[in-house]
Amino acid sequence: MKPFLNNATEIILLLFLIITFLQSGIDKLVDWKGNLSWLKEHFSKSPLKNMVPMLLVILLIMEMIAAFLSIGGIYQILAHNKTQFAFYGALFSCISLLMLLFGQRMAKDYEGAKTIAIYFIPAMFLLFLLQ
């Protein structure tokens, strides 16, 4: 119980990232066609329009890495009182969110870009805590 109490903020933020990115990755896998179709339309007037399938694969990989590193981070904190996996989980989360932000800005979806910033704040705070 002591490792949890000593790292409660980090663990709760890691849970936030796990929920965010694991759900997002699973959704992409389960509804690949729907996501791809929506994104092709979303980026149809942007310079990224011809790269959507490749970018979706890259984003899926990044999100799943972020989620699994965050899961490993919680285990490592609780079992060994170390934060290496947690740090990399937060780092991959921040990179994934920056990729999403870039895409939203390229698509000129400024409302969507604002939403990404809401997720970026706790991810960046966790990265700061673990550095």
SVG drawing of the C-alpha trace seen along z (x, -y; Angstrom):
<svg xmlns="http://www.w3.org/2000/svg" viewBox="-18 -27 32 33">
<polyline fill="none" stroke="black" stroke-width="0.4" points="0.0,0.0 2.9,-2.3 4.2,-2.4 0.7,-3.4 0.3,-6.1 3.8,-7.5 3.0,-7.6 -0.7,-8.2 -0.6,-11.2 1.6,-9.4 -0.5,-6.2 -3.7,-8.1 -2.3,-10.0 -1.0,-6.7 -4.5,-5.3 -5.8,-8.4 -3.4,-7.7 -4.1,-4.0 -7.9,-4.7 -7.3,-7.3 -4.9,-5.4 -5.9,-1.8 -9.6,-2.7 -8.5,-4.8 -6.2,-2.0 -8.9,0.7 -11.5,-1.5 -9.1,-1.9 -8.7,1.9 -12.3,2.8 -13.6,0.1 -10.7,-0.3 -12.9,-1.0 -15.1,-3.5 -12.1,-5.4 -10.3,-5.4 -13.4,-6.6 -14.0,-9.4 -10.3,-10.5 -10.1,-10.4 -13.0,-12.8 -11.6,-14.9 -8.3,-15.4 -9.6,-15.6 -8.7,-19.2 -5.4,-19.0 -1.8,-18.2 -2.1,-14.9 -5.0,-13.6 -2.9,-11.0 -1.2,-9.7 -4.2,-9.0 -3.9,-5.1 -0.2,-5.2 -0.6,-7.9 -3.4,-6.0 -1.2,-2.9 1.6,-5.0 -0.8,-6.7 -2.3,-3.3 1.2,-2.0 2.1,-5.0 -1.1,-5.0 -0.7,-1.3 3.0,-1.7 1.9,-4.6 -0.8,-2.5 1.3,0.6 4.2,-1.4 1.8,-3.1 0.5,0.3 4.1,1.4 4.8,-1.9 2.1,-1.2 3.4,2.3 7.0,1.1 6.1,-1.6 4.1,0.8 6.5,3.8 9.9,2.1 9.4,-1.6 10.9,-2.6 9.5,-4.9 11.3,-4.2 8.3,-2.6 6.0,-5.3 8.3,-8.0 8.3,-6.5 4.6,-5.9 4.1,-9.6 6.6,-10.5 4.9,-8.4 1.6,-9.8 2.8,-13.4 4.3,-12.5 1.0,-10.9 -1.0,-13.9 1.4,-16.2 0.8,-14.1 -3.0,-14.4 -2.6,-18.2 -0.6,-18.5 -3.2,-16.6 -6.1,-18.7 -4.2,-21.9 -3.5,-20.7 -7.2,-19.9 -8.0,-23.3 -10.1,-21.7 -9.3,-24.3 -12.0,-23.0 -10.6,-19.5 -7.1,-20.9 -8.3,-22.6 -9.7,-19.3 -6.2,-17.7 -4.7,-20.4 -7.0,-19.2 -5.4,-15.7 -1.9,-17.1 -1.9,-19.0 -2.1,-15.9 0.3,-13.9 2.8,-16.8 2.4,-17.2 3.1,-13.5 6.2,-13.7 7.3,-16.6 6.7,-14.7 8.7,-11.7 11.7,-13.6"/>
</svg>
